[in-house]
Amino acid sequence: MAEIWNKYDPTAARAHPKPGRTHRPKSLTVDMHAHVGIPAAGQYVASTGKFDPNTTPLVRWQSDHTRAV
């Protein structure tokens, strides 16, 4: 059973030796990522006329608030 400070399964961020051989450090694991917008890529896709955002469920069903963000 996980100790109180470790509420998640092992991560890919550090090595995981055989159980019982070492102790995991008592450190926080933060899962983070970033999204990058590239204006030139958006302009290219728009210029081809082959992409209709309304056919993408994430665009089609988003709320006005989500669209504004």
Distance bins in CASP14 RR format, pairs under 12 A and 6 or more apart:
PFRMAT RR
TARGET T0000
AUTHOR 0000-0000-0000
RMODE 2
METHOD distances of the structure
MODEL  1
1 7 0 0 0 0 0 1 0 0 0 0 0
2 8 1 0 0 1 0 0 0 0 0 0 0
2 9 0 0 0 0 1 0 0 0 0 0 0
2 10 0 0 0 0 0 1 0 0 0 0 0
2 24 0 0 0 0 1 0 0 0 0 0 0
3 23 0 0 0 0 1 0 0 0 0 0 0
3 24 0 0 0 0 1 0 0 0 0 0 0
3 25 0 0 0 0 0 1 0 0 0 0 0
3 26 0 0 0 0 1 0 0 0 0 0 0
4 26 0 0 0 0 0 1 0 0 0 0 0
5 23 0 0 0 0 0 1 0 0 0 0 0
5 24 0 0 0 0 1 0 0 0 0 0 0
5 25 0 0 0 0 0 1 0 0 0 0 0
5 26 1 0 1 0 0 0 0 0 0 0 0
5 27 0 0 0 0 1 0 0 0 0 0 0
5 28 0 0 0 0 1 0 0 0 0 0 0
5 29 0 0 0 0 0 1 0 0 0 0 0
6 23 0 0 0 0 0 1 0 0 0 0 0
6 24 1 0 0 1 0 0 0 0 0 0 0
6 25 0 0 0 0 1 0 0 0 0 0 0
6 26 1 0 0 1 0 0 0 0 0 0 0
6 27 0 0 0 0 1 0 0 0 0 0 0
6 28 0 0 0 0 1 0 0 0 0 0 0
6 29 0 0 0 0 1 0 0 0 0 0 0
7 28 0 0 0 0 0 1 0 0 0 0 0
7 29 0 0 0 0 0 1 0 0 0 0 0
8 24 0 0 0 0 0 1 0 0 0 0 0
8 28 0 0 0 0 0 1 0 0 0 0 0
8 29 1 0 0 1 0 0 0 0 0 0 0
8 30 0 0 0 0 0 1 0 0 0 0 0
8 31 0 0 0 0 1 0 0 0 0 0 0
9 16 0 0 0 0 1 0 0 0 0 0 0
9 24 0 0 0 0 0 1 0 0 0 0 0
9 29 0 0 0 0 0 1 0 0 0 0 0
9 31 0 0 0 0 0 1 0 0 0 0 0
10 16 1 0 1 0 0 0 0 0 0 0 0
10 17 0 0 0 0 0 1 0 0 0 0 0
10 19 0 0 0 0 1 0 0 0 0 0 0
10 24 0 0 0 0 1 0 0 0 0 0 0
10 29 0 0 0 0 1 0 0 0 0 0 0
11 24 0 0 0 0 1 0 0 0 0 0 0
11 25 0 0 0 0 0 1 0 0 0 0 0
11 27 0 0 0 0 0 1 0 0 0 0 0
11 28 0 0 0 0 0 1 0 0 0 0 0
11 29 1 0 1 0 0 0 0 0 0 0 0
11 30 0 0 0 0 1 0 0 0 0 0 0
11 31 1 0 0 1 0 0 0 0 0 0 0
12 29 0 0 0 0 0 1 0 0 0 0 0
12 31 0 0 0 0 0 1 0 0 0 0 0
13 24 0 0 0 0 0 1 0 0 0 0 0
13 25 0 0 0 0 0 1 0 0 0 0 0
13 27 0 0 0 0 1 0 0 0 0 0 0
13 28 0 0 0 0 0 1 0 0 0 0 0
13 29 1 0 0 1 0 0 0 0 0 0 0
13 30 0 0 0 0 1 0 0 0 0 0 0
13 31 0 0 0 0 1 0 0 0 0 0 0
13 32 0 0 0 0 0 1 0 0 0 0 0
14 22 0 0 0 0 0 1 0 0 0 0 0
14 24 0 0 0 0 1 0 0 0 0 0 0
14 25 1 0 0 1 0 0 0 0 0 0 0
14 27 0 0 0 0 1 0 0 0 0 0 0
14 29 0 0 0 0 1 0 0 0 0 0 0
15 21 0 0 0 0 0 1 0 0 0 0 0
15 22 0 0 0 0 1 0 0 0 0 0 0
15 24 0 0 0 0 0 1 0 0 0 0 0
15 25 0 0 0 0 0 1 0 0 0 0 0
16 22 0 0 0 0 1 0 0 0 0 0 0
16 23 0 0 0 0 0 1 0 0 0 0 0
16 24 0 0 0 0 1 0 0 0 0 0 0
16 25 0 0 0 0 0 1 0 0 0 0 0
17 23 0 0 0 0 0 1 0 0 0 0 0
17 24 0 0 0 0 1 0 0 0 0 0 0
35 69 0 0 0 0 0 1 0 0 0 0 0
36 42 0 0 0 0 0 1 0 0 0 0 0
37 43 0 0 0 0 0 1 0 0 0 0 0
37 45 0 0 0 0 0 1 0 0 0 0 0
38 44 0 0 0 0 1 0 0 0 0 0 0
38 45 0 0 0 0 0 1 0 0 0 0 0
39 45 0 0 0 0 0 1 0 0 0 0 0
39 46 0 0 0 0 0 1 0 0 0 0 0
40 46 0 0 0 0 0 1 0 0 0 0 0
40 47 0 0 0 0 0 1 0 0 0 0 0
41 47 0 0 0 0 0 1 0 0 0 0 0
41 48 0 0 0 0 0 1 0 0 0 0 0
41 51 0 0 0 0 0 1 0 0 0 0 0
42 48 0 0 0 0 1 0 0 0 0 0 0
42 49 0 0 0 0 0 1 0 0 0 0 0
42 51 0 0 0 0 1 0 0 0 0 0 0
42 53 0 0 0 0 0 1 0 0 0 0 0
43 49 0 0 0 0 0 1 0 0 0 0 0
43 51 0 0 0 0 0 1 0 0 0 0 0
44 50 0 0 0 0 0 1 0 0 0 0 0
44 51 0 0 0 0 1 0 0 0 0 0 0
45 51 1 0 1 0 0 0 0 0 0 0 0
45 52 0 0 0 0 0 1 0 0 0 0 0
45 53 0 0 0 0 1 0 0 0 0 0 0
45 56 0 0 0 0 0 1 0 0 0 0 0
46 52 0 0 0 0 0 1 0 0 0 0 0
46 53 0 0 0 0 1 0 0 0 0 0 0
51 59 0 0 0 0 0 1 0 0 0 0 0
52 59 0 0 0 0 1 0 0 0 0 0 0
52 60 0 0 0 0 1 0 0 0 0 0 0
53 59 1 0 1 0 0 0 0 0 0 0 0
53 60 1 0 0 1 0 0 0 0 0 0 0
53 61 0 0 0 0 0 1 0 0 0 0 0
53 62 0 0 0 0 1 0 0 0 0 0 0
53 67 0 0 0 0 0 1 0 0 0 0 0
54 60 1 0 1 0 0 0 0 0 0 0 0
54 61 0 0 0 0 0 1 0 0 0 0 0
54 62 0 0 0 0 0 1 0 0 0 0 0
54 67 0 0 0 0 0 1 0 0 0 0 0
55 61 0 0 0 0 0 1 0 0 0 0 0
56 62 0 0 0 0 1 0 0 0 0 0 0
58 66 0 0 0 0 1 0 0 0 0 0 0
58 67 0 0 0 0 0 1 0 0 0 0 0
59 66 0 0 0 0 1 0 0 0 0 0 0
59 67 0 0 0 0 1 0 0 0 0 0 0
60 66 0 0 0 0 0 1 0 0 0 0 0
60 67 0 0 0 0 0 1 0 0 0 0 0
61 67 0 0 0 0 0 1 0 0 0 0 0
62 68 0 0 0 0 1 0 0 0 0 0 0
62 69 0 0 0 0 1 0 0 0 0 0 0
63 69 0 0 0 0 1 0 0 0 0 0 0
END
